């Protein structure tokens, strides 16, 4: 069987992420472990677009889901995914096994089981309540905007795919699920 997985853009290109000033210990090693599992099992990789990079470039600040949860950003996500939907349909119609979609938990766009929300807005330098604004950020059990739109599009087209939410602590479980999907 020919297996394919769709992955969030930054799983392959970490330069697309918001610049981090203190990367979580072990995260890069965990990411590489998951990607190595995919490659060693001969799985084809489809790299999804990064709507944050497309809309805001590499010099962007970190955002929360609340900022992206707008009709325009959702439309950008839908439009960007359209060509990937067509690829998926082509692969499915020709007998390929689509293992699923690998997202990035915690991301406002690519979170699968976890995304970040908060009262994040305004001019940072002139915010008299900056500490309160920063402290308002929290993780909740929802999909990010891109993954939410992808889920809706897949459902609208009768396609069921498993979604995996990457976190440092879920890497081993994701590797196991991927290996089981190709057996």
C-alpha positions as a printed Julia matrix, in Angstrom:
183×3 Matrix{Float64}:
   0.0    0.0    0.0
   1.19   3.5   -0.76
   0.88   5.63   2.36
   0.71   9.42   2.6
   0.51  11.83   5.53
  -0.24  15.54   5.52
   1.89  17.59   7.91
   1.77  21.12   9.21
   4.19  23.34   7.34
   6.58  23.84  10.27
   7.05  20.09  10.8
   9.27  20.23   7.69
  10.32  23.88   7.76
  10.85  25.17  11.29
  11.88  28.57   9.93
   8.2   29.25   9.21
   7.37  29.32  12.93
   7.1   32.44  15.06
  10.61  33.17  16.3
  11.04  31.61  19.73
  13.26  33.07  22.4
  13.24  29.93  24.52
  12.37  26.71  22.71
  10.85  23.98  24.85
  13.51  21.47  25.83
  13.41  18.34  23.71
  10.91  19.71  21.18
  13.26  19.68  18.18
  14.43  16.16  19.01
  10.81  14.99  19.28
   9.9   16.64  15.96
  12.83  14.93  14.25
  11.86  11.58  15.76
   8.35  11.84  14.29
   9.66  12.94  10.88
  12.25  10.13  10.93
   9.47   7.6   11.62
   7.52   8.93   8.64
  10.55   8.81   6.32
  11.81   5.4    7.49
   8.37   3.9    6.84
   8.41   5.15   3.26
   5.42   7.42   3.79
   4.78  10.17   1.26
   4.6   13.64   2.8
   2.29  16.49   1.81
   3.36  19.76   3.45
   0.34  21.92   4.27
   0.5   25.69   3.82
   1.15  28.01   6.76
  -1.55  30.68   6.69
   0.27  32.69   9.37
   3.42  32.88   7.23
   1.37  33.64   4.11
  -0.53  36.48   5.78
   2.06  37.92   8.17
   5.5   36.77   7.03
   8.46  35.69   9.14
   8.68  38.83  11.29
   5.34  38.31  12.99
   4.54  38.28  16.68
   2.92  35.28  18.26
  -0.87  35.28  17.99
  -3.78  33.53  19.65
  -6.73  31.81  18.01
  -9.04  34.71  18.88
  -7.05  36.95  16.52
  -7.31  34.5   13.62
 -10.93  33.53  14.21
 -12.24  35.98  11.6
 -14.18  35.41   8.38
 -11.21  36.59   6.29
  -8.59  34.37   7.95
 -10.94  31.37   7.77
 -11.49  32.09   4.08
  -7.71  32.28   3.51
  -7.38  28.87   5.19
 -10.13  27.39   3.02
  -8.67  28.83  -0.18
  -5.15  27.66   0.68
  -6.39  24.12   1.37
  -8.37  23.77  -1.87
  -5.44  22.47  -3.94
  -4.59  19.98  -1.19
  -8.17  18.73  -1.19
  -7.86  18.06  -4.91
  -4.6   16.16  -4.34
  -6.22  14.12  -1.56
  -9.15  13.22  -3.79
  -6.76  12.14  -6.55
  -4.74   9.95  -4.19
  -7.84   8.45  -2.55
  -9.44   7.73  -5.94
  -6.31   5.83  -6.94
  -6.05   3.6   -3.87
  -3.53   5.44  -1.72
  -3.78   5.14   2.06
  -4.0    8.59   3.63
  -2.74   8.04   7.17
  -3.98  11.38   8.45
  -2.99  14.94   9.22
  -0.21  15.86  11.64
  -0.86  19.23  13.27
   0.91  21.21  15.98
  -0.91  21.3   19.3
  -0.89  24.72  20.91
  -0.86  26.52  17.56
  -3.64  29.05  16.87
  -3.76  27.72  13.29
  -2.58  24.1   13.37
  -3.67  22.9   16.8
  -5.53  19.58  16.66
  -6.47  18.9   20.28
  -5.12  22.1   21.8
  -4.92  25.75  20.77
  -4.05  29.0   22.53
  -6.55  31.76  23.27
  -6.43  35.02  25.15
  -7.27  38.7   25.23
  -4.33  39.51  22.94
  -4.57  42.79  21.01
  -3.47  46.39  20.83
  -0.12  48.15  21.02
   2.2   46.12  23.22
   4.43  49.04  24.23
   1.55  51.28  25.33
  -0.52  48.62  27.08
  -0.78  49.61  30.76
  -2.06  46.08  31.53
   0.56  44.14  29.57
   1.14  41.59  32.33
  -2.62  40.94  32.56
  -2.81  40.55  28.77
   0.08  38.08  28.74
  -1.41  36.18  31.66
  -4.75  35.88  29.81
  -3.2   33.45  27.33
  -4.19  29.84  27.97
  -4.49  26.54  26.16
  -7.92  25.06  25.49
  -9.09  21.79  23.97
 -10.04  23.03  20.5
  -8.65  22.94  16.99
  -6.72  25.88  15.6
  -8.4   27.82  12.78
  -6.67  26.04   9.86
  -7.31  22.56  11.28
 -10.91  23.5   12.05
 -11.46  24.62   8.46
  -9.71  21.52   7.08
 -11.98  19.32   9.24
 -15.05  21.09   7.86
 -13.84  20.83   4.24
 -13.06  17.13   4.61
 -16.49  16.51   6.15
 -18.18  18.49   3.34
 -16.42  16.18   0.87
 -17.09  12.91   2.69
 -13.44  12.33   3.62
 -12.59  10.98   7.07
  -9.0   11.38   8.23
  -7.39  10.96  11.6
  -5.66  14.05  12.99
  -2.59  13.86  15.22
  -1.63  16.77  17.48
   2.16  17.0   17.87
   3.59  18.0   21.23
   6.95  17.02  22.68
   5.26  14.59  25.06
   3.09  12.99  22.34
   5.92  12.16  19.91
   6.27   8.5   20.94
   2.51   7.94  20.73
   2.36   9.6   17.3
   5.25   7.44  16.04
   3.44   4.32  17.26
   0.17   5.38  15.59
   1.98   6.08  12.32
   3.8    2.73  12.38
   0.51   0.91  13.1
  -1.2    2.72  10.22
   1.27   1.34   7.65
   1.23  -2.29   8.83
